[in-house]
Amino acid sequence: MRPKIDPPEAAELLRWARRSGFTIHIVGQVTSPHALVLVRFAGGYIDIVHLRGADRTEVARIPHDEHASIWQPKLVTFHYYGSVLDALNALKCLPNPLDETARQVPYTPPRDSTPPH
């Protein structure tokens, strides 16, 4: 039995992520996960999603280097924390990391509003 995904619109965004090359990792029990972690390698970057709930989703793009951590990114070139729909839509709209409009300068993501890992 698959766990229910709320809101239902998130299921289509998760299907988009899968079609777009993300691998999905379940943290916790399959029937009752603590989080879903989605990861995609994109050129010299890694796109990451930490989905903990309808209003607790973090997305980030991090440089793919020796300091890269998909579990708690220290430096990002993009970061968003909020609802699953807003976070996944923001990720979906990110330009290709090699595009000249893509942010290239890493920065430390805010941690004050994010839950502890």
C-alpha positions in Angstrom: 0.0 0.0 0.0 1.3 3.4 -1.0 1.1 6.3 1.5 -1.4 9.0 0.7 0.1 12.2 -0.8 -1.5 15.5 0.2 -2.5 17.6 -1.5 -3.4 15.4 -4.4 -1.9 17.8 -6.9 1.5 17.0 -5.5 1.3 13.5 -7.0 1.5 14.9 -10.5 4.5 17.0 -9.6 6.2 13.9 -8.1 5.5 12.1 -11.4 7.1 15.1 -13.3 10.2 14.8 -11.0 10.5 11.1 -11.8 10.2 11.7 -15.5 12.8 14.5 -15.2 15.5 12.2 -13.9 15.0 12.4 -10.1 15.6 9.3 -8.0 13.3 9.0 -5.0 14.6 7.8 -1.7 12.2 6.9 1.2 13.4 7.8 4.7 11.6 5.6 7.2 9.1 2.9 6.6 7.6 2.6 3.1 4.1 2.6 4.5 4.8 5.5 6.8 7.8 7.5 5.6 9.3 10.4 7.6 10.4 12.0 4.3 10.9 11.6 0.6 14.3 12.7 -0.7 14.5 13.4 -4.4 17.9 13.8 -6.1 18.9 14.7 -9.7 22.4 15.3 -11.0 22.4 18.2 -13.5 25.8 19.1 -14.9 28.0 20.3 -12.1 25.0 20.6 -9.8 22.6 18.4 -7.8 18.9 19.3 -7.4 17.5 18.1 -4.1 14.0 17.9 -2.6 13.3 17.1 1.0 9.5 16.4 1.3 8.4 16.1 4.9 4.8 17.2 4.6 2.3 19.4 2.7 3.8 22.6 4.2 7.3 21.3 4.9 9.2 20.9 1.7 12.7 22.1 0.9 14.2 22.3 -2.5 17.8 23.2 -3.4 20.4 23.2 -6.1 23.9 22.6 -4.8 27.3 22.6 -6.5 28.4 19.0 -7.1 31.8 19.0 -5.5 33.6 17.3 -2.6 31.5 19.3 0.0 28.1 18.4 -1.5 25.6 16.9 1.0 22.1 15.9 -0.1 21.0 15.6 3.5 21.9 19.1 4.7 23.3 21.4 2.0 25.8 23.9 3.3 26.0 25.9 0.1 23.3 26.3 -2.5 22.7 28.3 -5.7 19.0 28.0 -5.2 16.9 27.3 -2.1 13.2 27.3 -1.3 11.2 26.1 1.8 7.5 26.0 1.9 4.5 24.1 0.7 5.1 21.0 -1.5 3.2 22.6 -4.4 5.1 25.9 -4.3 8.5 24.2 -3.7 8.1 21.6 -6.5 6.7 24.3 -8.9 9.7 26.5 -8.1 12.1 23.6 -8.8 10.2 22.8 -12.1 10.7 26.4 -13.2 14.4 26.6 -12.5 16.5 27.2 -15.6 19.0 24.6 -16.7 22.1 25.0 -14.4 24.2 25.7 -17.5 21.9 28.5 -18.7 23.2 32.0 -18.4 20.1 33.0 -16.4 20.8 30.3 -13.7 22.3 31.6 -10.5 25.9 30.3 -10.2 27.1 32.0 -7.0 26.7 29.7 -4.0 25.3 31.0 -0.7 24.4 29.6 2.7 20.7 28.6 2.8 18.6 30.0 5.6 18.0 27.6 8.4 15.8 29.5 10.8 12.5 28.4 9.3 13.6 24.9 8.3 13.1 21.9 10.6 16.1 20.2 12.1 17.4 17.2 10.1 
